Amino acid sequence: MKYLDSHQHFWSYNPVEHTWMDERMTVLKRDYLPSDLQPLLVAEQYQGSIVVQARQSMEETQWLLNLAGQHGFIKGVVGWVDLCSPELPAQLEALSRQPKLVGVRHVLHDEPDERFMLRDEFRRGIARLQEFNLTYDLLVFPKHLPLATQLVREFPGQKFVLDHLGKPRIGEKLLSPWDVDLAVLAGCPNVYCKLSGMVTEAAWGQWQPADFQPYLDVVFKVFGPERLMIGSDWPVCNLSGDYASTMGMVSRYLEKFPLSVRELILGLNCARFYGLKA
């Protein structure tokens, strides 16, 4: 059974392009490349990963696909395309010829318009993904969960995955209304959830594993083990920990479950969701 990290990033740091890295994020302001990640995967016994876009550009998507072609441990790429563009069909046609493109993502939570994902042109873009067998990663804040539910209900045949549990306010120890809204979203069977991004929603560098248990309990209750997958969010996780502590926190939580459940969350669900062949 292969263990798979369902969510990580690469970049060649450029202050003009990576404007989301503020003054608190000095540790991220350098290159992070496959040669940096591979030994971390090996040390934690992970055989592969899914790399996810960090910039909203077609150039980055192609760069990630090129990296995936050079490194076998990169099992899939979640890239970016402009879902609102009239050129989208041609772009998807071209990109879909590259077998490691498995999905797309947009940084929805940074859009000034909270209802961006419900715009007609965006929804028309979502409607095109299924014909190319592409998944969609939802990157949202808790306030967006009801909107995400509206979106995924409109496309029951499209596979969606919620990144980072929807970014609950772990540092403030707040569960509500995130837990209620998450349960409604999880009622849509076409939505999975990544156990990722939690350490950066906690107090940076000051968290304890127990801080995450209430949130993991909620996620397991509403999604069940068949729709959950572990992800590191490396190198962003370095803001609040490191690769080993981030993945180890979830692994320790899973120790109370039987091996069959752990195997689902540590790799099998990721492979099934993204349609990985090997």
C-alpha positions in Angstrom: 0.0 0.0 0.0 1.4 3.4 -1.0 1.2 6.3 1.4 0.5 9.5 -0.5 0.7 13.1 0.6 -2.4 14.7 -1.0 -1.3 18.3 -0.8 2.0 20.0 -1.2 3.6 22.9 -3.2 6.7 23.8 -5.1 7.9 27.3 -6.1 10.9 29.3 -7.2 10.5 32.3 -5.0 9.7 35.6 -6.6 8.5 38.5 -4.4 6.5 40.0 -7.3 4.6 36.8 -7.9 4.3 35.4 -4.3 2.7 38.5 -2.8 0.7 36.4 -0.4 3.9 35.8 1.6 3.8 38.6 4.2 6.5 39.7 6.7 5.6 36.8 9.0 6.5 34.3 6.4 10.2 34.7 6.0 10.8 30.9 6.2 8.8 30.5 2.9 10.7 33.1 1.0 13.1 30.8 -0.8 12.9 28.1 -3.5 11.1 24.9 -2.5 11.7 22.2 -5.1 11.4 18.4 -5.5 14.9 17.8 -4.2 13.8 19.4 -0.9 10.6 17.4 -0.5 11.7 13.9 -1.6 13.9 13.1 1.5 11.1 14.3 3.8 8.7 11.9 2.1 11.2 9.0 2.3 11.8 9.7 6.0 8.0 9.5 6.8 7.6 6.5 4.4 5.4 8.3 1.9 5.9 7.0 -1.7 4.3 10.0 -3.5 2.5 13.3 -3.5 0.1 15.6 -5.2 1.5 19.0 -6.0 -1.0 21.9 -5.9 -0.8 25.3 -7.5 0.4 28.2 -5.5 0.2 30.9 -8.3 -2.7 31.6 -10.6 -1.0 31.3 -13.9 -0.9 28.8 -16.7 2.9 29.1 -16.7 3.1 27.7 -13.2 0.7 24.9 -14.2 3.0 23.9 -17.0 6.1 24.2 -14.8 4.5 21.8 -12.3 3.6 19.4 -15.0 7.2 19.5 -16.3 8.5 18.8 -12.7 6.0 15.9 -12.5 7.4 14.5 -15.7 10.9 14.5 -14.3 10.1 13.1 -10.8 8.2 9.9 -10.4 7.2 10.5 -6.8 5.0 13.4 -8.0 1.9 11.4 -8.8 -0.4 14.2 -9.9 -0.7 18.0 -10.4 -3.6 20.2 -9.3 -3.0 23.2 -11.5 -4.7 26.5 -12.3 -6.7 27.5 -15.4 -8.9 30.5 -15.8 -12.3 28.8 -15.4 -14.0 32.1 -16.5 -12.1 32.4 -19.7 -13.7 31.9 -23.1 -10.5 30.1 -24.0 -11.1 27.4 -21.3 -12.1 24.5 -23.6 -9.0 24.8 -25.7 -6.8 25.2 -22.6 -8.3 22.1 -21.0 -8.0 20.2 -24.3 -4.3 21.0 -24.4 -3.5 20.4 -20.8 -5.5 17.1 -20.6 -3.0 15.5 -23.0 -0.6 15.5 -20.0 -1.5 12.5 -17.9 -0.3 13.9 -14.6 -2.8 16.8 -14.6 -5.5 15.5 -12.2 -7.3 18.6 -11.1 -7.5 22.3 -10.9 -7.8 24.9 -8.1 -8.5 28.7 -7.7 -7.7 30.7 -4.6 -11.4 31.4 -3.9 -10.9 32.7 -0.4 -8.8 35.7 -1.7 -11.5 36.9 -4.2 -13.0 40.2 -3.1 -16.4 38.9 -4.2 -17.3 36.2 -1.6 -19.8 34.8 -4.2 -17.2 34.5 -6.9 -17.6 30.7 -7.1 -21.3 31.2 -7.9 -20.7 33.6 -10.9 -22.2 32.3 -14.1 -18.9 32.2 -15.9 -17.1 30.3 -13.1 -19.9 27.7 -12.9 -19.7 27.3 -16.7 -16.0 26.5 -16.2 -16.7 24.0 -13.5 -19.2 22.3 -15.9 -16.4 21.6 -18.3 -14.1 19.7 -15.9 -15.9 16.4 -15.8 -15.5 15.8 -19.5 -11.7 16.0 -19.0 -11.8 13.8 -15.9 -10.5 16.6 -13.7 -11.2 17.2 -10.0 -11.7 20.5 -8.3 -9.9 21.6 -5.0 -12.0 24.0 -2.9 -9.9 26.5 -1.1 -12.2 28.5 1.1 -12.7 30.1 4.6 -15.5 28.9 6.9 -17.7 31.8 5.8 -17.7 30.3 2.3 -18.9 26.8 3.2 -22.6 27.5 2.5 -21.6 28.9 -0.9 -19.5 25.9 -1.6 -22.4 23.7 -0.8 -24.5 25.5 -3.4 -21.8 25.0 -5.9 -21.2 21.3 -5.4 -25.0 20.5 -5.3 -25.3 22.0 -8.8 -22.6 19.5 -10.1 -23.3 16.1 -8.5 -21.2 14.3 -11.0 -18.1 16.5 -10.4 -15.5 15.4 -7.9 -14.6 18.1 -5.3 -12.2 18.1 -2.4 -12.2 20.6 0.5 -8.7 21.8 1.2 -7.5 22.3 4.8 -10.9 21.3 6.4 -12.2 24.7 5.2 -9.7 26.5 7.5 -11.5 26.4 10.8 -10.3 28.9 13.4 -8.3 26.5 15.5 -6.1 29.1 17.1 -9.3 30.6 18.6 -10.7 27.2 19.5 -13.9 28.0 17.6 -16.0 25.2 16.2 -19.2 26.9 15.4 -20.6 27.7 12.8 -17.8 25.8 10.9 -18.9 22.5 12.2 -22.6 22.9 11.2 -21.8 24.3 7.8 -19.2 21.5 7.2 -21.7 18.8 8.0 -24.1 20.2 5.3 -21.3 20.3 2.8 -20.3 16.7 3.7 -23.8 15.7 3.0 -22.9 16.0 -0.7 -21.3 12.6 -1.6 -19.2 14.1 -4.4 -17.1 16.0 -1.8 -13.9 14.7 -0.1 -11.8 16.5 2.5 -8.1 16.9 3.0 -6.6 16.6 6.5 -4.2 19.4 5.8 -3.4 23.0 6.6 -4.3 22.6 10.3 -1.1 23.6 11.9 -1.1 27.0 10.2 -4.7 27.7 11.5 -3.4 27.0 15.1 -1.0 29.2 17.1 2.2 29.0 15.0 4.8 26.9 16.7 2.8 26.7 19.9 0.2 24.0 19.2 -0.2 20.6 20.8 -1.8 17.6 19.1 -4.8 17.8 21.4 -5.6 21.2 19.8 -6.7 19.5 16.7 -8.7 16.6 18.1 -12.1 18.4 18.2 -11.8 19.4 14.6 -10.7 16.0 13.5 -13.5 14.4 15.4 -16.0 16.6 13.5 -14.5 15.8 10.1 -14.5 12.1 10.8 -18.1 12.2 11.9 -19.4 14.1 8.9 -17.3 12.7 6.1 -16.4 9.2 7.4 -13.1 7.6 6.6 -13.9 6.9 3.0 -13.7 10.6 2.0 -10.7 11.8 3.9 -7.0 12.0 2.9 -3.9 13.2 4.6 -1.9 16.2 3.3 1.0 18.2 4.5 0.5 21.6 2.9 4.4 21.6 2.7 6.2 23.9 2.7 3.5 26.2 4.1 3.4 23.9 7.2 6.9 25.2 8.0 5.3 28.4 9.4 4.1 26.4 12.4 6.0 23.2 12.5 7.8 20.9 10.0 6.9 18.0 7.7 7.4 15.3 10.3 5.4 17.0 13.0 2.6 18.0 10.7 2.1 14.5 9.2 2.8 12.8 12.6 0.0 14.8 14.3 -2.6 13.2 11.9 -0.9 9.8 12.0 -1.1 9.7 15.8 -4.8 10.6 15.7 -5.3 7.7 13.3 -3.7 5.1 15.6 -7.1 4.4 17.3 -8.5 3.2 14.0 -8.0 -0.2 12.4 -5.3 -0.6 9.7 -7.9 -0.7 6.9 -9.1 2.8 7.9 -5.6 4.2 8.2 -4.7 2.9 4.8 -7.7 4.7 3.3 -6.7 8.0 4.7 -3.0 7.6 4.2 -3.1 6.8 0.6 -6.0 4.8 -0.9 -8.6 7.6 -0.9 -6.1 10.0 -2.5 -5.4 7.5 -5.3 -9.1 6.9 -5.9 -10.1 10.5 -5.8 -7.4 11.7 -8.2 -7.6 8.6 -10.4 -3.9 7.7 -9.9 -2.9 4.7 -11.9 0.2 3.7 -9.9 
